[in-house]
Amino acid sequence: MNFDDLDAKMRVYEQSLDQILLPELYLVARLDGNRFTRLTKEICKFKAPFDERFRDMMVNTVKALMNYGFRVIYGFTESDEISLLFHPDEDTFGRKVRKYNSLLAGVASAAFSMQLGSQAVFDCRMVPLPTIERVQDYFLWRQEDAHRNSLNSHCYWMLRKRGMSVAEATKTLEGQSVAFKNELLFQNGINFDKLPSWQKRGMGLYWDTVLKEGFNPVTGSTEIAERRALKVDLELPLRDEYAAFISRLLDSGVPRSTGKG
């Protein structure tokens, strides 16, 4: 059997499980750190519950993903997870699921590992969504998850730092309401409402237009030109305002700034 015949025969098997993301569906990629609890708390010993070094590593990882070559218009990160929203016309690699999952997970793992100086691994899954409303719901869901995780983390680590064991802190918080947890923090000198927004809402990255001064060798003069640059938003809007922000992203790909970078 010559090579061409063998190649054609084997590619049938190789591609037998290929899935294609259907056209006219909005695409979101969700990446999660694998075994990051041990990595961040035991091996690298980041501050708990939040460490600006870890935050900045996650932001830089999102930047690497958004600059890789896919048409990503928005990146959201909270804790050890990342969500990427693609341009509605995204069709890289024929929208093959395996390409997105493997390449995005690989880029994120490499980018984070290089900053950390130790191996870190991300997994990836694609989330096809049928309407703008479902896209808005997705990001509202992840933002609410960020809020819940933040409240739970602040409560848990406050109790641990006051001498409780893992089991005791977990049992104290089990089944308790949001009001209980807020009051618990307040009674121990922590006003949850006044904590940095990025800890409670997550962080967003999107393309913004900036003016940059440069030298034109043809005219020999200094000129101002527009350039695309990634903006890091540490104060994302909430609820309806956040949903409207996501809608503007899909309409234009470059929304107006909504908070402080």
LOMI-50180 format. One record per residue: residue in three letters; x, y, z of N, C-alpha, C, O, CB in turn. Coordinates in pm, whole numbers, plus 50000, padded with zeros to 5 digits. Glycine has a CB too. Example, Ala and Ser with C-alpha at 12.3 -4.5 7.8 and 13.67 -1.06 7.14 Angstrom:
residues 2
ALA513194943150780512304955050780513204967050780514244966850846511314955350905;SER512854977550708513674989450714512905000350787513415011450804514084994050572;
//
This chain:
residues 261
MET500864988050000500005000050000500895012550000501775013750085499035000150124;ASN500675021749906501495033749902501085043450014500045041950078501395040649764;PHE501935053550034501705062650147500375069950137499665071150237502825072850156;ASP500025074850019498795082650004497575074450040496665079450107498665087849861;ASP497535061849999496405053250033496365050450183495305050750244496475040049955;LEU497545047750241497595045150385497205057550465496495056550565499005040550426;ASP497675069150420497345081750486495845084250485495275087950588498075093450418;ALA495205082250371493755084350359493005074650449492015078450513493295082650214;LYS493455062150454492775052050534492875055250683491875054350755493355038150506;MET494065059050731494255061450873493605074350921493195075351036495725061950904;ARG493495084350832492845096750873491365094850901490775102450978493035107350765;VAL490755084950842489365081750873489225078451021488285082851087488855070050787;TYR490165070751074490145067151216490525079151303489905081851406491085055351243;GLU491565086251259492055097551337490975108151356490905114351462493255103751269;GLN490145110251256489145120751259487745115751291486765123151279489135127851128;SER487645103151332486325097051352485545103551466484315103051467486475082251380;LEU486235109551562485555115751676485545131051667485185137851763486215111451806;ASP485935136351552485925150951536484525156651552483565151551495486485154751401;GLN484435167251630483185174851642483405188851588484485194751604482705175351790;ILE482385194151524482435207551469481425216251542480275212351559482155207451316;LEU481865227951586480945237451648480095243751538480635249751444481715248351729;LEU478805242551550477895246551443477975261451415478195269451507476465242651478;PRO477805265251290477785279551257476585286351320475595279851355477765281551104;GLU476675299351334475605307751389475385305651539474415310651594474325305051315;LEU476295298351604476275297251749477395305851806478485306451750476415282351795;TYR477115312451917478155320151986479065310452060478605300352114477515330552084;LEU480355313452062481335304352121481975310452244482425321952244482395300752019;VAL482015302452350482745305852472483645293952505483225282452494481765309252591;ALA484865296852544485775286552594485945288452744486145299652792487155287052522;ARG485855277552817486045278052962487285269852997487365258052965484785272653039;LEU488235276253063489465269553106489525269553258489185279353323490715276453047;ASP489965258253314490095256953458491475251553493492005242853425489005247753516;GLY492055257053600493305251653649493105237853707492145235553782493915261053753;ASN493985228653674493885214853722494785212953844495995215253837494275204853609;ARG494175208753956494905206654082495575219454131496675219154185495955195754064;PHE494895230654112495485243454151495445245754301496235253654352494765254654080;THR494545239254373494495241154518495825237054580496395244454661493345233154580;ARG496315225454543497605220854593498735229654542499665232954616497855206154553;LEU498655233454415499705241754354499845255054425500965259454454499405243954207;THR498725261654452498765275254505498905275754657499455285454710497515282654464;LYS498415265654728498425266054874499565258154936500025261555045497125260854927;GLU500035247654869501065239054928502425240854861503455241554929500645224654919;ILE502445241554727503715242254656504235256554649505375259254685503575236354516;CYS503395265654601503835279554580503495288854695504055299754707503225285054453;LYS502555284654780502205292054901501825306654874502395315854934503355291654998;PHE500875308654784500315321954764499515325954888499035317354962499425322454637;LYS499385338954910498585343755022497125339755003496625339654891498715359055037;ALA496445336555112495025333155107494215344055176494685349855274494775319255174;PRO492995347055127492345340355014492715345854876492435339454775490865341355030;PHE493335357854870493685363654741495115368954745495565374354846492705374954704;ASP495795367254633497175371654621497305378954488496985373554382498175359554630;GLU497795391354493497925399254371498905393054272498765395054151498375413354406;ARG499875385454320500805378654229500055368354145500265367454024501945371854309;PHE499195360654209498395350754137497435357654041497255353353927497625341754235;ARG496805368454088495895376154003496605380553875496085378953765495345388554078;ASP497785386053890498515391153774498935379953679498975381853558499745399053819;MET499255368253735499585356853651498385352353568498535348853451500095345153736;MET497215352553628495995348753555495695359053446495305355453335494795347453652;VAL495865371853478495635382353377496595380553260496185381553144495815396453440;ASN497865378053289498835376153181498545363653099498815363252979500235375253239;THR497985353553163497595341353090496445344352995496435339452882497195330253189;VAL495485352353039494395356452950494945364452833494505362652719493345364753027;LYS495885373352859496495381052751497135371852648496995374052527497535390852807;ALA497845361652695498485352252602497435345152516497655343152397499315341852680;LEU496325341452576495245334852502494635344152397494355340052285494165329852598;MET494415356652437493755366052346494665370752233494205375852132493255378052424;ASN495965368752252496925372652148497395360852064498245362551977498115379252212;TYR496865348952088497395337052023497035336151875497815330951795496905324752093;GLY495865341151838495475340351697494005337751674493505339751563496255329751631;PHE493295333151777491855331851768491205345651780491825355051831491325322151877;ARG489985346851734489295359751739488535361151871487305360351875488325361251618;VAL489285363151977488705364552111488455379352137489365387652124489645358452220;ILE487235382752174486905396752198486785400052347486745411852383485615400152128;TYR486715389852433486585392552576487135380752654486885369152621485115395252614;GLY487895383952758488375373752849487965377352991488095388853033489895372252840;PHE487465367553064487045369553202487785359353288487875347653251485485368053218;THR488295363753401488985354453491488605357053635488505368453679490495355453473;GLU488415346253707488205346653852488755333653907488645323053846486675348453888;SER489365334654026490005323054087490985316953987491845323953934488935312554132;ASP490865303753960491775297253865491065293753734491455284453665492385284553927;GLU490025301253701489295298453577489305310453483489455321953525487855294353609;ILE489155307453355489145317453249488005314353155487785302753119490515317853173;SER487255324653113486245323153010486575332752895486855344452918484815325953066;LEU486545327552774486855335452655485625336152565485015325952534488055329452579;LEU485275348152524484175350252430484755353352292485575362352277483235361852478;PHE484325345652193484855347252058483985356551974482785358051999484975333651990;HIS484605362551875483875370651777482825361751711483085350051685484845376751671;PRO481635367251682480585359051619481005352251489480455341951451479375367551593;ASP481985358051419482435352251291483645342951307484235338951207482785363351195;GLU484005339451429485155330651453484975317351379483955310651394485335328251604;ASP485975313551299485895300751226487275294351208487495286751114485255302951089;THR488195297351300489535291751292489485276451296488715270651372490405297051406;PHE490325270051214490405255451208489045248951180488775237851225490975250151338;GLY488205256051105486905250351072486025247651193485115239451187487095237650997;ARG486295254551303485535253351429485595239151488484625234451548484065257351406;LYS486725232451469486885219051524487135219851675488015227151721488055211551454;VAL486335212251750486395212851895487785209051945488315215552035485345203651957;ARG488375198451889489665193751939490755204351925491665205052007490075181051865;LYS490665212651822491675223051803491575233751912492585237851969491515229551665;TYR490345238151941490155248052047490605242352182491375248752254488675252552053;ASN490115230552215490415224752346491915222652366492465226052471489685211652362;SER492565217052266493985213852283494855226352281495735227952366494435204252173;LEU494635235252185495485247052173495285256852288496255262052343495225253952042;LEU494035259452324493795269052432494325263852566494935271352642492305271952444;ALA494105251052594494635245252718496165245552717496785248152820494135230852736;GLY496755242852600498205243052590498795256952610499785258552681498635237652456;VAL498175266952547498665280652561498555285352706499495291152760497875290252468;ALA497405282752768497215286952907498215280053000498805286453087495785284052952;SER498395267052982499325259553066500745264753051501455266553150499285244553032;ALA501165267252927502515272152903502705286252959503715289053023502825272152753;ALA501735295052935501855308952981501925309853133502745317253187500675317352930;PHE501075302253201501085302753347502335296253403502935301353498499835295953404;SER502745284953346503935277853395505195286353383506035286253472504125264753317;MET505315293653272506495302053252506575313053357507675316653400506475308253112;GLN505455318453397505455328753502505755322853639506455328753720504115335953505;LEU505195310853661505295304453792506675298353816507145297653930504225293753807;GLY507305293853707508555286553722508335272253767509255265753816509455293453821;SER507115267353749506755253653785505605249253695504905257653638506355252653937;GLN505425236253681504375231253591502985234553643502655232053759504525216153571;ALA502175240053554500765242553583499955238053463500375239853348500505257853616;VAL498795232253488498005226253380496575231553383495955232353489498005210953391;PHE496075235253266494685239253249493975229153160494585223353069494585253553189;ASP492685227153186491845220053090490935230153021490815241553065491015208753160;CYS490285225952914489445235052836488235227752784488315216052746490245241352720;ARG487105234652782485895229452719485245240952641485325252552682484905223452825;MET484615237652531483915247552451482445247652487481835237152510484095244752301;VAL481875259652493480475261452530479765268952416479875281152408480335269252667;PRO479055261852328478295268552223476975273852278476275266652350478035259052104;LEU476635286252247475435292552301474585297952188475115303752092475815303952400;PRO473245296252196472405299252081472045313952060471775318051947471165291752093;THR472035321952167471565335752155472435345052238473195340652324470095336852200;ILE472305358052211473005368052292472565367052438473375368852529472755382252237;GLU471285364352459470765363352597471475352252674471785353852792469245360852595;ARG471735340952607472425329952676473895333552701474475329352801472325316952594;VAL474495341252610475855345952633475895355052756476775353852841476405353452508;GLN474925364052764474835372752882474645364353009475295366753110473675382952865;ASP473745354653002473505346053118474775338753161475055337353280472405335953088;TYR475555334253063476785327053095477715335753177478225331353280477505322452966;PHE477945348053134478895356553204478335361953336479085364253430479315368153116;LEU477025363753343476405367253471476565355653571476805357853689474895370653452;TRP476435343553521476605331453602478025330553657478215327953776476285318953520;ARG479035332753572480405331853618480745343253715481535341453807481365332053499;GLN480145355053692480395366053785479775363153921480365366054025479845379153728;GLU478575357353921477955353754048478765342854118478875342754241476505348954025;ASP479335333654041480195323454098481415329954164481855325654271480635313453990;ALA481965340254099483105347454157482715353554292483485353054388483595358454061;HIS481525359454298481045365854422480895355554533481335357854646479715373054398;ARG480265344154501480065333754603481395327954651481595325854771479175322554548;ASN482285325354557483595319954594484365329654681485025325654777484395316654468;SER484275342454648484995352554725484485353154869485275353354963484855366254658;LEU483165353454885482575354055018482965341755100483365342855216481055355255009;ASN482835330055039483185317655109484665317255145485035313155255482815305455023;SER485525321555052486965321155076487375330555188488175326855274487715324654948;HIS486815342655187487165352155293486725346955429487445348255528486525365855266;CYS485525340955435485045335355562485925323655607486345323055723483585330755548;TYR486195314555516486965302555549488365306155600488805300955702487075293455427;TRP489055315055528490435318055567490485327155689491485327055762491165324555451;MET489455334955713489405342755836489315333255956489985335256057488195352555834;LEU488475322755944488345312956052489625304956071490035302256184487175303456024;ARG490265301255960491525293555969492605301856037493355296656119491995289255829;LYS492685314656003493715323256062493455325956210494345330256283493795336355985;ARG492225323556252491885325056394491965311856469491475310856581490505330956409;GLY492565301956408492885289556480492025277556450492315266656501492805292156620;MET490975278956369490135267456339490835257856244491635262056160488805271956280;SER490545245056258491055234956165490245235356036489225242256026490995220756229;VAL490725227955937489985227055810488565222255835487605228055783490695217555711;ALA488415211655915487095205855942486205215456018485015216655989487235192756020;GLU486755222456116485975231756197485495243556114484335247556123486795236756315;ALA486375249256032485985260655949484925256655848483975263955823487195266455877;THR485105244855789484145240055689482785237755753481755241555696484645226955625;LYS482745231755871481485228955939480785241855982479565242755976481725219956061;THR481565251756026480985264556069480225271355954479205277655977482095273856121;LEU480735269955832480145276855717479115268455643478345273855563481235281055622;GLU479095255655667478225246655592476745250355608476225250955719478445232255636;GLY476085252855494474655255655494474285269555540473095272555553473975245855579;GLN475255278255565474945291555615474565301155501474985299355387476145297155693;SER473775311155535473285320755436474335331255404475345332555473472015327555488;VAL474085338555297474945349655259474965360155371476015365655402474475356055126;ALA473795362755430473715372655538474575368455657475255376755718472255374555582;PHE474535355655691475345350555802476825352755775477565357255862475075335555825;LYS477255349655653478685350855619479135365355617480235368555663478965344455483;ASN478295374155564478625388455568478765393455710479695400955742477575396555495;GLU477845389355797477875393555936479095387756008479715394456090476585389456008;LEU479425375255977480595368856037481855376756005482685379156093480725354355987;LEU481995380755881483145388755843483135402255913484155406855965483175390755691;PHE481965408655914481855421955974482215421656122482895430556172480435427555956;GLN481755411156192482055409956335483545407656360484035409456472481245398556396;ASN484245403556257485695401256270486505411756195487665409456160486045387356218;GLY485885423256172486615434756119486775435255969487625442655918487935434956180;ILE485975427455895486085427455749484745431655689483745424755707486505413355697;ASN484735442755619483525447255548483615442055404484365447355322483385463055551;PHE482835431655376482935425155245482635434955132483255434155026481985413355238;ASP481705444055153481325453555048482485462655008482525467754896480155462055093;LYS483435464755098484525474055071485795467155021486815473655000484845481855195;LEU485735454155003486885447054948487055450454800486085454554737486725431754966;PRO488235449054743488455452454602487475445254510487185433454528489885449054561;SER486975452454410485975446854320486465434354249485695424954228485575457154218;TRP487745434054212488245422554136488155409654216488045398754158489685424954093;GLN488215410754348488085398754430486665393454431486455381454451488545401654572;LYS485685402154411484275398254423483595395954288482635388154280483525408854498;ARG484075402654183483405402154053484225395553943483725392853834483035416054010;GLY485505392953971486395388353867486945400053787486685411653819485665378653774;MET487715396953684488385407053602488085404653455487955393153412489895406953627;GLY487975415453379487685414353237488805420353153489435430253192486365421253205;LEU489065414253039490025419652943489355420752808488675411552763491295410552934;TYR489525432152743488945434052611489785443852532490615451052586487485438952622;TRP489545443852403490315452452314489785466752318488585469152306490285447052169;ASP490695476052336490345490152339491205497352235492245492252193490555496252482;THR490765508952194491525516952099492295527652174491725535252252490595523451993;VAL493605528152151494445537952219495205546152114495415541752001495445530952317;LEU495585558152155496395566752068497865565152104498235565652221495965581752081;LYS498685563052003500105560852027500945569851936500685570951816500475546152005;GLU501935576051996502825584851920503935576651855504535568051919503425595752011;GLY504195579451729505245572451659505905581051554505355591351513504705559951596;PHE507085576751509507835584251408507575578451270507735566451249509345584151440;ASN507175586951177506945582851039508215585550958508545597150933505715590350977;PRO508925574950917510195577050845510015583050706510945588750650510945563950833;VAL508815581650651508565587050516508455602150520509055609250439507275580850457;THR507675607150617507475621650627508485628350718508665640550715506075624650677;GLY509175620050799510135625550893509515632851009510165641151073511045634750822;SER508265629951038507565636951145506975627151246506815615251218506455645951088;THR506655632451363505985624551466504485625051442503915635751420506335629751609;GLU503845613351446502415612651419501705604651529502305596451598502155606251281;ILE500425607451543499585600251637498725590251559498035593951464498695610051720;ALA498785577751600498025567351531497185559351630497535558251748498965558051452;GLU496085553751582495245545251665495795530951663496175525851557493775545551616;ARG495815524651779496265510851792495295503151881494665508751970497695510251848;ARG495205490051856494435481451945495315477052061496475473352043493875469251869;ALA494735477452181495465472852299494485466152394493305469552397496205484752370;LEU494985456752471494135449952568494005458452694494995462852752494695436152602;LYS492765460552733492485467752857492125457652966491345448452942491325478152837;VAL492695459453083492365451153198491405458953287491755469653337493665446953277;ASP490205453753305489175460553382489025453553517488585442153524487805460753306;LEU489405460453623489335454953759488045458753831487835454653945490525459653840;GLU487185466353765485915470453827484785468453728484215478053676485975485353875;LEU484485456053702483425452753607482075457153660481855457353781483425437753576;PRO481155460753570479795464053614479075451653664479565440453650479015470653500;LEU477905453653720477105442753777475765441253705475255450653646476885444953926;ARG475225429353713473855425953673473485431653535474125428353436472885431053777;ASP472445440253529471965445053399473045452853324473135451953201470735453953419;GLU473845460353397474925467953331475965458553271476505461253164475595477553432;TYR476225447653341477195437853289476625430853166477345428553069477565427453398;ALA475335427453170474695421253054474745430552932474995426152820473235417553087;ALA474505443552956474565453352846475985454552792476185456152672474055467052893;PHE476965453852880478365454252841478705442552749479375444352647479265454152966;ILE478245430652785478485418752702477825420452565478395416552463477955406052772;SER476635426052565475935428252437476705437852347476805435652226474525433752463;ARG477265448452406478055457952328479315451452272479745454552161478445470152413;LEU479885442452348481045435152301480735427652171481505428152075481525425352408;LEU479615420852171479235412952054478855421851937479025418051822478075403752088;ASP478345433751966477975442951858479185449151791479225450951669477075453951912;SER480195452551873481305460351818482655453651830483565456551751481365473351885;GLY482805444651927484105438651951485025447352034486005442452090484765435351822;VAL484735460452044485565469652122484655479252197484345489952145486575477552031;PRO484195475752319483285484452393484015496152457485245496152466482565476452501;ARG483275505952499483865516852574484275511852712483715502152762482875528752586;SER485245518352771485695514652905484545516053004483705524952991486905523352948;THR484525507153104483445507453202483955509253344483155511253435482645494853194;GLY485255508653364485765509653499487215513653498487705519353401485585496653574;LYS487885510553605489295514253618490165502553576489885491053609489615518453763;GLY491225505753504492155495453461493155492053570494015483453549492885499853337;
//
